[in-house]
């Protein structure tokens, strides 16, 4: 039952709210034969000579690049008169993060080779446009040579709300918004039991995977003197919505527990046909009417939380830094081998099922301070990375095994993307990052 008090909606039926969110998760279970992989790849557009982040605004800005892509067959997505995104005939989308980072979201597909084709089709469209502007598209975890104070937010109202909200949160929330770029992989689940296993495994592996894909050497124009900068930034962003989901290792964790995680935290703003409306610290359970709501309203709420492993209509793994090709496709193969092979999945689950969230917290501190040499669950992080690669390889078949080989080579050499860049520093900053420039691969 819902009642109103002084014009505000008060929700009494908390169990009904949980039930509706749980229903959404259950309705999105997939048959194993229908499992697909979704991918989001974030990049920076930078000036070739200065490495400065290219603004959304002005001549040769990111909006102008989006307009150029309209002539390649993409359709525009607008807020008011501002072009803020694109979509193609295959439902692959280009959107912008708050600091003009460009994100390619590829519609879930079964085969990695089909994801790769979509990625290259995008690159074939955008790179010639950037070349004419003396610009590069680069995959790193943090923008290489611009301070966030010099980066304007794109003209998207939701980002204005988020920027204002985060002013009173963690010390690096604005760095997250305007300075970071990631690689995200989404996986399907067939049942609540399968969901629990995959979600717990992905969370348990966060310190190892964060370190494996650490691609942040430069920070605010200088050198980051520790390791795993994106890990540090997310740990100092907003504890209400980042890090490890509360209760993920509790005995009663499942759809309902994740629903409670969402309901008892603020969603910052709501959306309706009239636009976005700032809600500040108001909790989602104070606004969610389980008897009268749209799927869009619920899906918006789910996207307003940014834990390492997020639940939507799939499980979204958000812990990899932006890395260049072919390492980005190694990450996709890694997760497919770990989570879509029943033997690999059950083997891993037996190893992590008794973990606690405190173990992850300690592991993150280790990788920030020591990188590959950190200790997690009693073992060196680099040894755990090799162990995971061996498990994943057993879960891959045929040519998909080839995708993981570049990652395996890097890990066997006891390197990370950050270490590769660091090894090239003697050549100069621009040259040290040249291997992350995507223009170079086509």
C-alpha positions as CSV (number, residue, x, y, z in Angstrom):
1,X,0.0,0.0,0.0
2,X,1.2,3.6,-0.7
3,X,0.2,6.7,1.2
4,X,1.1,10.3,0.7
5,X,2.4,12.6,3.5
6,X,2.8,16.3,2.8
7,X,2.9,15.7,-1.0
8,X,5.7,13.0,-0.8
9,X,5.2,9.4,-1.7
10,X,5.8,7.1,1.3
11,X,6.3,3.4,0.5
12,X,4.9,0.9,3.0
13,X,5.1,-2.3,1.0
14,X,8.8,-2.8,1.0
15,X,8.4,-6.5,0.3
16,X,6.5,-5.7,-2.8
17,X,9.3,-3.5,-4.0
18,X,11.8,-6.3,-3.5
19,X,9.5,-8.7,-5.2
20,X,9.2,-6.5,-8.3
21,X,12.9,-6.0,-8.7
22,X,13.5,-9.7,-8.1
23,X,11.0,-10.5,-10.8
24,X,12.9,-8.3,-13.2
25,X,16.1,-10.3,-12.6
26,X,14.3,-13.6,-12.9
27,X,12.6,-12.6,-16.1
28,X,16.1,-11.9,-17.7
29,X,17.4,-15.4,-17.0
30,X,18.7,-17.0,-20.2
31,X,19.0,-20.6,-21.4
32,X,22.7,-21.7,-21.5
33,X,22.5,-22.1,-25.3
34,X,21.4,-18.5,-25.6
35,X,24.3,-17.0,-23.5
36,X,25.9,-14.0,-25.1
37,X,28.6,-11.5,-24.2
38,X,28.1,-7.7,-24.1
39,X,31.0,-5.3,-24.3
40,X,31.5,-1.6,-23.5
41,X,34.9,-0.1,-24.6
42,X,35.8,3.4,-23.4
43,X,38.5,5.5,-25.2
44,X,39.9,9.0,-25.1
45,X,40.2,11.3,-28.0
46,X,43.5,13.2,-27.7
47,X,45.6,15.6,-29.7
48,X,48.4,13.7,-31.4
49,X,51.1,16.3,-30.5
50,X,50.1,17.4,-27.0
51,X,48.2,14.3,-25.7
52,X,45.6,16.7,-24.4
53,X,42.1,15.4,-24.1
54,X,39.9,16.8,-26.9
55,X,36.9,18.7,-25.7
56,X,33.3,18.0,-26.7
57,X,33.0,21.6,-27.7
58,X,34.4,23.8,-30.5
59,X,36.1,23.2,-33.8
60,X,37.5,19.7,-34.2
61,X,35.7,18.8,-30.9
62,X,34.1,15.5,-30.1
63,X,30.6,16.6,-31.1
64,X,32.0,17.6,-34.5
65,X,33.4,14.0,-34.8
66,X,30.0,12.6,-34.0
67,X,28.5,14.7,-36.7
68,X,31.0,13.5,-39.2
69,X,30.0,9.9,-38.3
70,X,26.4,10.7,-39.3
71,X,27.7,10.7,-42.9
72,X,29.0,7.1,-42.3
73,X,25.4,5.8,-41.7
74,X,25.1,6.2,-38.0
75,X,22.0,7.8,-36.5
76,X,22.2,10.6,-34.0
77,X,21.0,10.6,-30.4
78,X,20.3,14.1,-29.0
79,X,19.6,16.0,-25.8
80,X,18.0,19.2,-27.0
81,X,20.2,20.4,-29.9
82,X,23.3,18.6,-28.7
83,X,24.4,15.4,-30.4
84,X,25.5,13.1,-27.6
85,X,25.4,9.7,-29.1
86,X,25.0,7.4,-32.2
87,X,23.5,4.1,-33.1
88,X,24.0,1.9,-36.1
89,X,21.8,-0.7,-37.8
90,X,23.3,-3.5,-35.6
91,X,22.3,-1.6,-32.4
92,X,25.9,-0.8,-31.6
93,X,25.9,2.5,-29.8
94,X,28.4,5.3,-29.3
95,X,27.9,7.4,-26.2
96,X,29.9,9.9,-24.3
97,X,31.1,9.8,-20.7
98,X,31.2,13.1,-18.7
99,X,34.7,14.2,-19.8
100,X,34.0,13.4,-23.5
101,X,35.4,9.9,-23.2
102,X,33.9,7.9,-26.1
103,X,32.2,4.6,-25.3
104,X,31.4,1.9,-27.8
105,X,28.6,-0.5,-26.6
106,X,28.3,-3.6,-28.7
107,X,25.0,-5.4,-28.7
108,X,25.4,-8.8,-26.9
109,X,26.7,-11.5,-29.3
110,X,27.6,-15.1,-28.9
111,X,30.9,-15.2,-30.7
112,X,34.0,-13.1,-29.9
113,X,34.8,-12.8,-33.6
114,X,31.4,-11.1,-34.2
115,X,32.1,-8.6,-31.4
116,X,35.5,-8.0,-33.0
117,X,33.9,-7.2,-36.3
118,X,31.7,-4.6,-34.8
119,X,34.7,-3.0,-33.1
120,X,36.7,-2.8,-36.2
121,X,33.7,-1.5,-38.2
122,X,33.6,1.4,-35.7
123,X,37.3,2.0,-36.0
124,X,37.2,2.0,-39.8
125,X,34.6,4.8,-39.5
126,X,36.2,7.0,-36.9
127,X,39.9,6.8,-37.4
128,X,40.0,8.5,-40.8
129,X,37.9,11.3,-39.3
130,X,40.4,11.7,-36.4
131,X,43.4,11.5,-38.7
132,X,42.3,14.6,-40.6
133,X,42.1,16.5,-37.2
134,X,45.5,15.3,-36.0
135,X,43.8,13.3,-33.2
136,X,44.3,9.8,-31.8
137,X,41.8,7.5,-30.2
138,X,43.6,5.8,-27.3
139,X,42.8,3.1,-24.7
140,X,44.2,3.8,-21.3
141,X,42.7,3.8,-17.8
142,X,43.2,7.5,-17.1
143,X,43.5,10.4,-19.6
144,X,47.2,11.0,-20.2
145,X,47.9,14.7,-20.1
146,X,45.0,17.0,-19.0
147,X,43.9,17.9,-15.5
148,X,40.3,17.3,-14.8
149,X,39.9,20.9,-13.8
150,X,40.5,21.8,-17.4
151,X,38.0,19.3,-18.8
152,X,34.4,20.6,-19.3
153,X,31.5,18.3,-18.7
154,X,29.5,17.4,-21.8
155,X,26.1,19.2,-22.0
156,X,24.1,16.3,-20.5
157,X,21.9,17.2,-17.5
158,X,22.4,13.9,-15.7
159,X,26.1,14.6,-15.5
160,X,25.4,18.0,-14.1
161,X,23.4,16.4,-11.3
162,X,26.0,13.7,-10.7
163,X,28.8,16.2,-10.6
164,X,27.0,18.3,-8.0
165,X,26.0,15.3,-6.0
166,X,29.6,13.9,-5.9
167,X,30.9,17.2,-4.4
168,X,30.2,15.9,-1.0
169,X,31.3,12.3,-1.6
170,X,34.7,10.7,-2.1
171,X,37.8,12.7,-2.8
172,X,38.2,11.3,-6.4
173,X,34.6,11.1,-7.6
174,X,35.2,13.8,-10.1
175,X,38.3,12.1,-11.3
176,X,36.1,9.0,-11.9
177,X,33.7,11.0,-14.0
178,X,36.0,13.0,-16.2
179,X,39.3,11.2,-16.1
180,X,38.8,7.4,-16.3
181,X,38.1,4.9,-19.0
182,X,37.3,1.2,-18.6
183,X,36.5,-2.0,-20.4
184,X,33.3,-3.7,-19.3
185,X,32.1,-7.2,-20.1
186,X,28.6,-8.5,-19.4
187,X,27.6,-12.1,-19.0
188,X,24.3,-13.9,-18.8
189,X,22.9,-16.1,-16.0
190,X,20.5,-19.0,-16.3
191,X,19.1,-19.2,-12.8
192,X,19.5,-17.5,-9.4
193,X,22.0,-20.1,-8.4
194,X,24.1,-19.4,-11.5
195,X,23.8,-15.7,-10.9
196,X,25.1,-16.1,-7.3
197,X,28.1,-18.2,-8.5
198,X,29.1,-15.8,-11.3
199,X,28.6,-12.6,-9.2
200,X,30.6,-14.0,-6.2
201,X,33.4,-15.2,-8.5
202,X,33.7,-11.9,-10.3
203,X,33.7,-10.0,-7.0
204,X,36.3,-12.4,-5.5
205,X,38.6,-11.9,-8.5
206,X,38.5,-8.1,-8.5
207,X,41.9,-7.4,-7.0
208,X,43.5,-9.9,-9.5
209,X,41.7,-8.6,-12.6
210,X,42.2,-4.9,-11.6
211,X,45.9,-5.6,-11.5
212,X,46.0,-7.7,-14.6
213,X,44.6,-4.8,-16.6
214,X,46.3,-1.9,-14.8
215,X,46.9,0.6,-17.5
216,X,47.4,3.9,-15.6
217,X,50.9,5.3,-15.3
218,X,50.0,9.0,-15.8
219,X,47.8,11.0,-13.5
220,X,46.8,14.6,-13.7
221,X,49.8,15.3,-16.0
222,X,52.3,13.6,-13.7
223,X,53.2,10.0,-12.7
224,X,51.0,7.9,-10.4
225,X,53.6,6.7,-7.9
226,X,51.6,3.6,-6.8
227,X,49.7,1.0,-8.8
228,X,46.1,0.5,-10.0
229,X,45.0,4.1,-10.1
230,X,41.5,3.2,-11.2
231,X,41.1,0.9,-8.2
232,X,42.2,3.8,-5.9
233,X,39.8,6.2,-7.6
234,X,36.8,3.9,-7.3
235,X,37.6,3.2,-3.7
236,X,37.5,7.0,-3.1
237,X,34.4,7.8,-5.2
238,X,31.2,7.1,-3.3
239,X,30.9,4.2,-0.8
240,X,27.1,4.2,-1.3
241,X,27.4,3.0,-4.9
242,X,30.9,1.7,-5.6
243,X,33.2,-1.1,-4.7
244,X,32.0,-4.5,-3.5
245,X,28.2,-4.9,-3.2
246,X,27.2,-5.2,0.4
247,X,26.3,-8.7,1.4
248,X,27.5,-10.5,-1.7
249,X,29.1,-13.3,0.4
250,X,26.3,-13.6,2.9
251,X,24.5,-16.9,2.9
252,X,21.2,-15.3,1.8
253,X,22.7,-13.3,-1.1
254,X,20.7,-13.5,-4.3
255,X,18.2,-11.4,-6.4
256,X,16.4,-10.1,-3.3
257,X,19.6,-9.0,-1.5
258,X,20.7,-7.1,-4.6
259,X,17.3,-5.5,-4.8
260,X,17.7,-4.3,-1.2
261,X,21.1,-2.9,-2.0
262,X,19.5,-0.7,-4.7
263,X,16.4,0.3,-2.6
264,X,18.4,1.5,0.4
265,X,20.6,4.0,-1.5
266,X,20.0,7.3,-3.3
267,X,19.7,7.2,-7.1
268,X,20.7,10.9,-7.5
269,X,18.0,11.7,-10.1
270,X,14.9,10.3,-11.8
271,X,13.8,10.4,-15.4
272,X,10.4,11.0,-17.0
273,X,9.1,12.4,-20.3
274,X,9.7,15.9,-19.0
275,X,13.4,15.3,-18.4
276,X,15.6,14.5,-15.5
277,X,14.9,15.6,-11.9
278,X,17.5,15.8,-9.1
279,X,16.6,13.7,-6.0
280,X,19.8,14.1,-4.0
281,X,20.0,11.9,-1.0
282,X,16.5,10.5,-1.3
283,X,16.5,6.7,-1.3
284,X,15.1,4.7,-4.1
285,X,12.7,2.9,-1.8
286,X,11.1,6.3,-1.0
287,X,10.3,6.8,-4.7
288,X,9.7,3.4,-6.2
289,X,6.0,2.5,-6.5
290,X,5.9,-1.3,-7.1
291,X,2.3,-1.1,-8.3
292,X,2.8,1.6,-10.9
293,X,6.2,1.8,-12.6
294,X,7.8,1.4,-15.9
295,X,10.7,-0.9,-16.8
296,X,12.6,2.2,-17.9
297,X,12.3,3.6,-14.4
298,X,13.7,0.5,-12.8
299,X,16.5,0.1,-15.3
300,X,17.5,3.7,-14.7
301,X,17.8,3.0,-11.0
302,X,20.0,0.0,-11.7
303,X,22.4,2.1,-13.8
304,X,22.9,4.7,-11.1
305,X,25.0,2.4,-9.0
306,X,28.6,1.6,-10.0
307,X,29.9,-1.4,-8.0
308,X,32.8,-3.5,-9.4
309,X,30.2,-6.1,-10.5
310,X,26.8,-4.7,-11.3
311,X,23.4,-6.5,-11.8
312,X,21.1,-5.4,-14.6
313,X,19.5,-7.8,-17.0
314,X,22.9,-9.4,-17.0
315,X,26.0,-9.4,-14.8
316,X,28.3,-6.5,-15.7
317,X,32.0,-6.8,-14.8
318,X,33.4,-3.3,-14.6
319,X,37.0,-3.7,-13.3
320,X,39.3,-3.7,-16.3
321,X,41.1,-0.5,-17.3
322,X,40.8,0.6,-20.9
323,X,43.4,-1.4,-22.8
324,X,44.3,-1.5,-26.5
325,X,43.6,-4.2,-29.0
326,X,44.3,-7.1,-28.8
327,X,44.4,-7.1,-24.9
328,X,40.8,-5.8,-24.8
329,X,39.6,-9.0,-26.6
330,X,41.8,-11.1,-24.3
331,X,39.7,-9.8,-21.5
332,X,36.5,-10.9,-23.2
333,X,37.9,-14.3,-23.8
334,X,39.2,-14.6,-20.2
335,X,35.7,-14.1,-18.8
336,X,34.1,-16.4,-21.3
337,X,36.5,-19.1,-20.4
338,X,36.0,-18.6,-16.6
339,X,32.2,-18.1,-16.4
340,X,30.6,-19.9,-19.5
341,X,32.3,-23.2,-19.0
342,X,30.6,-25.2,-16.2
343,X,33.7,-27.0,-15.1
344,X,35.7,-23.8,-14.8
345,X,32.8,-22.1,-13.1
346,X,32.3,-24.8,-10.5
347,X,36.0,-25.2,-9.9
348,X,36.4,-21.5,-9.2
349,X,33.3,-21.3,-7.0
350,X,34.7,-24.1,-4.8
351,X,37.8,-22.0,-4.2
352,X,36.0,-18.7,-3.4
353,X,32.7,-19.7,-1.8
354,X,33.9,-19.1,1.8
355,X,35.4,-15.7,1.1
356,X,34.5,-12.5,2.9
357,X,34.2,-8.9,1.6
358,X,37.1,-8.0,3.9
359,X,39.4,-10.2,1.9
360,X,38.7,-8.1,-1.2
361,X,39.3,-4.9,0.6
362,X,42.7,-6.1,1.8
363,X,43.5,-7.4,-1.7
364,X,42.8,-4.0,-3.2
365,X,45.1,-2.3,-0.7
366,X,47.8,-4.8,-1.7
367,X,47.6,-4.2,-5.4
368,X,47.5,-0.4,-5.0
369,X,50.7,-0.5,-2.9
370,X,52.6,-3.4,-4.6
371,X,51.0,-4.2,-7.9
372,X,51.9,-7.7,-9.2
373,X,53.9,-8.3,-6.0
374,X,50.9,-7.9,-3.8
375,X,49.6,-10.8,-1.7
376,X,46.0,-11.9,-2.1
377,X,44.4,-14.9,-0.4
378,X,47.9,-16.0,0.6
379,X,49.4,-16.0,-2.9
380,X,51.2,-13.4,-5.1
381,X,48.9,-11.6,-7.4
382,X,51.0,-12.5,-10.5
383,X,50.7,-16.2,-9.5
384,X,47.0,-15.9,-9.3
385,X,46.8,-14.3,-12.7
386,X,48.7,-17.2,-14.2
387,X,46.3,-19.6,-12.4
388,X,43.3,-17.9,-13.8
389,X,44.6,-17.9,-17.3
390,X,45.1,-21.7,-17.1
391,X,41.6,-22.2,-15.9
392,X,40.1,-19.9,-18.6
393,X,42.1,-21.6,-21.4
394,X,40.5,-24.9,-20.5
395,X,37.1,-23.3,-20.9
396,X,37.7,-22.0,-24.4
397,X,37.4,-23.8,-27.7
398,X,39.0,-23.5,-31.1
399,X,40.0,-20.1,-32.4
400,X,38.6,-18.3,-29.3
401,X,41.6,-19.6,-27.5
402,X,43.8,-17.4,-29.7
403,X,42.2,-14.3,-28.2
404,X,43.7,-15.0,-24.8
405,X,47.3,-15.5,-26.0
406,X,48.4,-11.8,-25.9
407,X,47.3,-11.6,-22.3
408,X,49.0,-14.8,-21.4
409,X,52.2,-13.6,-22.9
410,X,52.1,-10.4,-20.9
411,X,51.3,-12.2,-17.6
412,X,54.0,-14.8,-18.1
413,X,56.5,-12.0,-18.6
414,X,55.3,-10.6,-15.2
415,X,54.0,-7.4,-16.8
416,X,50.9,-5.3,-16.8
417,X,49.9,-2.6,-19.4
418,X,51.2,0.0,-17.0
419,X,54.6,-1.7,-16.9
420,X,54.7,-1.8,-20.7
421,X,54.2,2.0,-20.8
422,X,56.7,2.5,-17.9
423,X,59.3,0.4,-19.9
424,X,59.0,2.9,-22.8
425,X,59.3,6.1,-20.7
426,X,62.9,6.6,-21.8
427,X,61.5,7.4,-25.3
428,X,59.3,10.2,-24.0
429,X,55.7,10.4,-22.8
430,X,54.1,10.4,-26.2
431,X,56.2,7.4,-27.4
432,X,55.6,5.5,-24.2
433,X,51.9,5.5,-24.9
434,X,52.1,4.9,-28.6
435,X,51.2,1.2,-28.1
436,X,47.9,2.2,-26.7
437,X,46.9,4.3,-29.7
438,X,44.2,2.6,-31.6
439,X,44.9,4.5,-34.8
440,X,48.0,2.3,-35.2
441,X,46.1,-1.0,-35.7
442,X,44.3,-0.3,-39.0
